[in-house]
Amino acid sequence: MKRTSSPSLRRVARAVVTAAICSAFLALPLFMLVGSLRLPGLPPPNGWEWLPDPLHWGNFELVGQVLPEWSTAVRNSVLIVAVAVPVTVLVASGAGFVIATARGTKLRFLIAVSVVALLIPASALWVPRFSVFRWLGLTDTLAAVMAPALYGTSPFYVLLFALTYWRIPTTLFDAARVEGASPLRTWWQVAVPMGRPAAFAVAMLAFTFHWSNLVDPILYLSSPDRITLPLALSRLQAFEPTNFPVLLAGAVIVTVPATVVFLLAQRAFLTRTISGGTRT
Amino acid sequence: MKKQSIASVVLAVMLAGSMTIGTDRATATTRAGGGTTVLRFQFAGEPEDAAVYDLLIEAFEKGRPKIDVEPTVYGSKGDLIQSLITSFAGGAPPDVFLLNYREYSQFVTRGAIAPIGPRLDEQGVDLDEYFRQPLRAFTFDGKLQCLPQNVSSLVVYWNRVLFERAGLEPPAPGWTWEEFRQTAIALTGGGLHGLGVEASLPRLAPFVWGAGGEVVDDTERPTRFTLDTPEAREALEFLVGLVRDDGVVPSEVDLAAQDLETRFTAGKLGMFLSSRKDVPAFREVTGLDWDVAPLPVGSEHATLLHSDGFCLARDGDHPDAAAKFAAFAAGRAGQGILSLGGRTVPSLRSVANSPSFLDPTSPPDGDQVFLDGIKIMRRTPVIPTWPEIEERVDEILTRAFYEPGYTIDDAIAAIAAETRELFEEAAAER
């Protein structure tokens, strides 16, 4: 009796714990969604409101009216991720491959450089970067915000790829070399196809980073044509409490693409890992 | 073949990216090349503020086809200051920016601000037309650094419905601390609080002056806080007593759930201490019936100056156009437009006494309270380390308000100890 009940009991317990953890995380998006359907101008609710009365869908349109730059912000943010995410994945993948195939001092040096780069606080680079961008004539251009993609956005992504490529048997790379493939070709034809889960993970992380990047646009962009979605949201945030429904509607609009990207990438990299696991 | 194609894809993407981004920029420079000056103006504010500034800029550009003002609006003051510090350090600051008098001096000592005073004659600005208090606050190193746009004071916002429900008379001018306290007590109960007051130096200071005390030893060249005098102590005890003994102020837990401004708009606060800045917000709330009253009077009448000024960057590319814009924005036409937005108390006497400010059709009815406040207005010192000093003091005051066992003596001692170095640092920079 005990033997048969304990696994199902454990399953129920696990489901309960999972649900509890999920609901803690779901509370905020739910609050955002419910709040975005409230009529602006009303005094804020006292405590939690399950369904606003009246239900008001107009806030999603209102966002574009109170902030005329909203459509510009959408265009700029889409442009930024469209360029920065693929470049990040390519550069981080390439750099990760170099680390994964390096040996001895070279390997230690590359790892040390990555870790040190990871440890430098971002704020220490604000002013130097500003000077560099100014020298290059890139201040107040979207290129200044995309630029981190040229080094893979974060050393962490590079190391993630390196870790993935390490797990590929070296004999595969050696075989490719014996057949006369250049390192670049080995990377593209052997490493990249096998590291696809990592690529999806990095693409997802890079998307989230560039999509929600607020500090760089604050520092390097100034003209109204250069506004990005996080900047637009922070402007809505200055609204007084009675207009919070408009801010929350803006937040919903910004969150939806990130959620979709996460769901797509998550499915892609989870299934790949499983199929990779069964093959070996 | 393969590697070339990959490399060319990467390059093409980057180039395409930078080219589409570059085109707008290129047109901007050709515009400038065609004799148009692009003037960059940065400030922090709400979307409604931004709309008012758009009107102002439009009015300015109308008569000046060769100047194109490009505003950058930040959602918070912190974002604005972070951006200013970086762009100054990087050598490409905006031409004009709006700062509070409590914050601008750190930019003066860093050599970032070009004093506006010497440029005002050529712009036809007569400083005698401005209220003196904000002009003095924006004077540093003997020069007028920025041109004040407004002259707000600390007032009591009060909810008419809650007053009537509690059977209370509207606050009368010259009301005493004790009357204020009794009113707050009468308004408290049933989930409502009588008074909203932040644990901060700008809220404490007018009470210290009202008790006949001083906040610092010398407003011009401060070396230390003087909160240990009997008068200053009395003010601290009064405020802390309202929180701890009378329980008329929302607790820290209450505040974490809903801040003071939100509570006032939701009709859960009888009175709320703030400057003019909340007027546009409260005007928009449907069903909120409110007005403003002067601060209660201790042994003296006093309130605190709140003022923002237009500052010019020292290394700006277009000093003349920048001065012209600042003079227009803080001039009669500019202040007229800004005061319609409701947020500012005009620093120009003529605009302050005009219908565009004293508009009888929109609340508060007590606009005159803000003008009466000017006569009894005082200010905190203008020194570069002041923002940091305020930050430390606010933390300590929060503990004095809410932390069990943290006494007023603890607070006074901590304020003295934690700010000593910051005063010394400021003195050394002079």
Interface residues (C-beta under 8 A of the other chain):
Chain A: G41 L42 P43 P44 N46 G47 V66 L67 L79 V83 P86 V87 L90 V91 W126 V127 F130 S131 F133 R134 T139 D140 T141 L142 A143 M146 L150 S182 L184 R185 W188 Q189 V215 I218 L219 S222 S223 P224 D225 L231 L233 S234 R235 L236 Q237 A238 F239 E240 P241 T242 N243
Chain B: K2 K3 I6 V10 V13 M14 A16 G17 S18 T20 I21 G22 D24 R25 A28 R40 Q42 A44 G45 E46 P47 D49 A50 E70 P71 T72 V73 Y74 G75 S76 D79 Q82 S83 T86 S87 A89 G90 G91 A92 P94 A257 Q258 D259 E261 T262 T265 A266 G267 K268 D278 P280 A281 E284 V285 T286 G287 L288
